[in-house]
């Protein structure tokens, strides 16, 4: 099984599991009889969990969206932590600069092996090309620089997808959380206005239920969307910083080679 298929399967499992957990929480936790008068979840709620249950069948899907955001936040934190490697990214880049300035290419490659992670992999690829072409008399300076740049670009192209993977899921959650919440809100308001339109005295229980449904769905929708937007922007900035570090290291390698091989 390819990495893409494996990743898609894992994401599907996470999403399906989140929906299942959302329904379980809705039915067995929020809908527990202890949260309602007379132990009946069709009666008036006694606490916040009972009020949430009154939000209706849209609530479990909104819970699922929030769980999906949390799950992929954990996944991104772990993955991006591995991308940077074991030590400080800034310290690693500075160390590599110093080593290649002193023409210590072998030592620089050894530092990449110690650091690990996507940034170290890209730098190592560039340094390997540096070492390969440095004493190759069959190539002129321009071809050597092009070979180093190609090695860096190919390695970067392999590593970048892992850094930005699953950010689209957070972006999607940011959009659909509000939309799902609005569906629940509209359904709740329809029920509320239906109760007000009853002949004679309005059905106050139905009116309160409709308003509760509207407000709970609005709350969950806004909560999920807000979390997803904040986290998406946070991880996007993180990826940009890591990409900048890769570009900075690559530029240093190419410029050092060009300076030492005039």
N, C-alpha and C positions, 0 to 999 in steps of 0.2 A: 504493500500500500504506500502511495506517494505521501510526501509530507503535507501537501495541500489537502488531499483527501482525508488524511488522519486529523489534520487541524479542523476541517469542516465537520467531521464526525464528532470530535471533542466539543466543538462549539454547539452543535445540535443537542448533544447530551446535556450540556450545561443549561441550555435554554429550556428544554423539555423538563428537566429536573426542577428548574426554578418555577415553572408553571405548576407542576405537581405539588411542590412545597407551598406555593401560593394558595392553591385550593385546600390543601390540608390545614393550613393556618386559618383560612377563612371558615371552614366547616367545623373544625374541632377545637380551635382556640377562641376565635372571635365569636363563633356561634355556640359556644358552651352555655348550657342552661344557667350556670352560676352568674352569668352576665346580664340576666333578664329577670323580670318579675315572674314569680311563680315557676321559675326554672324553665320557661317556655320562650324560645327565641323569636316567637311571633309577637310576644308582649313587649312592653316598654323596657328599654335598656336601662341597666343600673350603673354602668360605668362606661369609660371611653371605648373599651373593646366591644361592648354591645352596640355602641353608637356606630363604630366602624363596620360592624356586621350589617347594620341597617343601610350601609352604602350600596348593597345589592351585588349582583353577580359580576359587575365590572371590577369590584375591589380585588378579587384574587389575581386578576390579570395585571392590575397596577402593582400589587405586592410583588408579582413575578418580575415586572420591569425593574423595580428597585433591587431585587435580589440579583438580577442579571448585571446591573450596574456594579454592585458590590463584588460579584464573582469576577468580572473582567477587570475590575480595579486591582484586585489581588493578583490576577494573572499578569497584568501589565507591570506592577511593581516588582514582581519576581523576575520577569523577563528583562526589563530594562536595567534591573540591578546586575544581571548577568552580562548585559551588553557592555557596561562600563568596566567590567573585570574586577579583580580582587582589591586593587588599591585605588588611590586617588587618580582620576583621569587627568587632571591638570598636572599633577606630579609626574605621571607616566609620560605625558607629552613632553614636558620639560626635560626629563631624563633622556628621552630618545633624541631630542634636539642636541643635547650636550654630547651624546655618544657619536652621532653621525657627524657632528662638527669636528670631532677628533678622529674621524675615519674609523671608529670602532663598530663596524657593521655587525660583526659576529656577536659582540656583546649586546648590541641593540636588539638583535633577533632573539637572544637569550632572554632579554627583558620582556619581550612580547610573549614568550612562552610562559614566563612567570605571571604576567598580568592576566592573560587569557581574556576572553570576551570579544565582541565584534570589533571594537576599536583596535585592539591588539592584533586581531586577525588581518584587518586591512593594512595596518602598518607593517606587519610581518611580510605580507605579500609584496608590498612596495620595496621593502628592504631586501627581500630575496631577489627581486629583479635587479635592484641596485648592485648586489654582490655578483650576480650573473653577468651583467653587461659591463661592469667596471673595467675588466681586463680583456674584454673581447675586442681584438684589433680589427675584426672584420666589419665592425659597425662604427659609423661616425657619431659625433656627439648628439646630433639631432635625433637619430634613430634610437640611441640609447635612452635619451630622455623620453621619447615617445613610448618605448617599451616599459619604462618605469611607470609612466602615467597610465598606460593600458592595464598594467597589473593592479594598480590602485583602483582604477575605475571598475574593473571586472569584480574585484573583491568587494568593493563598496556596493555594487549592484546586487551581490548575493546577500549581503548583510542587512541592507536597508529594509527589505520587506518584513523581516522579523521585528525590527524596531517599531514599525508603524502598524503591524498586524493587530487586528481587532479594534483599532480606534474607530473604524466605521460602525462597529456595533454600539459603542458609546454614543456616537453621533446620532445613530438611528434611535436609540433609547431617548435621547434628548428631545427628539421630534415627536415620537409616537406617544410618550408618556402624557404629554399635554393633550394630544388628540383623543387618546383613550379616556382620559379624565373628563374631557368635554362631552364625550358620548354619555358617560355616567351622569354628568351634570345635567345634560338635556333631558335624559330619561327621568331623573329625579324631579326636575322642574315641571315636566309634563304631569307627573303624578301629583305634585303639589297643586298645580292649577286645576287638575281634574277634581281634586278634593274640594277646592274652593268653588267649583262650578256646580257642586251637588245642590239639588233642590232643597230649600229650607236651610237649616243650619249646616255649615260646612263640616265635613268629617275631620275633626282636629287631629285625630291619630294619623289618618292618611296624609294630612297636610304636613304634620311634623316629620313623618317618615320620608316624604318626598323631598323636603328641604334638607334633611339629614343626608339622604342619598346624594343630593346635588353637592353639598359642601364637602362630604368625605371624599368623593371622587375628585373634586377640584383640588383638595389638599394633597392626595396621593399623586395626582398627575403633576402638580407643580413641584412637589418634593423630588420625584423621580427625574423630571426634566432639569431642575436646578443642579442636582448632584451630577447628572451626566454631563451637563455643559461645563461645570467647574472642572471635573476630572478630565474631560476631553481636552480642554485648554491646557491643563497642567501637563498631561502626557505629551501633547503636541509640542509644548515648550521644551520638555525634556528631550524629545526626539530631535528637535532643532539644535539643542545644545550639543548632543552627541554627534550629530551630523557635522556641526561646526568643528568639533574636536577632530573628527576624521579628516575634514578638509584641511585643517591647520597642520596636522601631522603630515599629510600628503604633500602639501605645499613646501614644508620644511625639507622633506626628503628630496624633492625635485630641485629646489633651489640650492641645496647643499651640493648635490651632484653637479649642477650646472656651474657653480662657483669653483669647485675643485677640479673640474675638467674643462678648462678654457682652451 
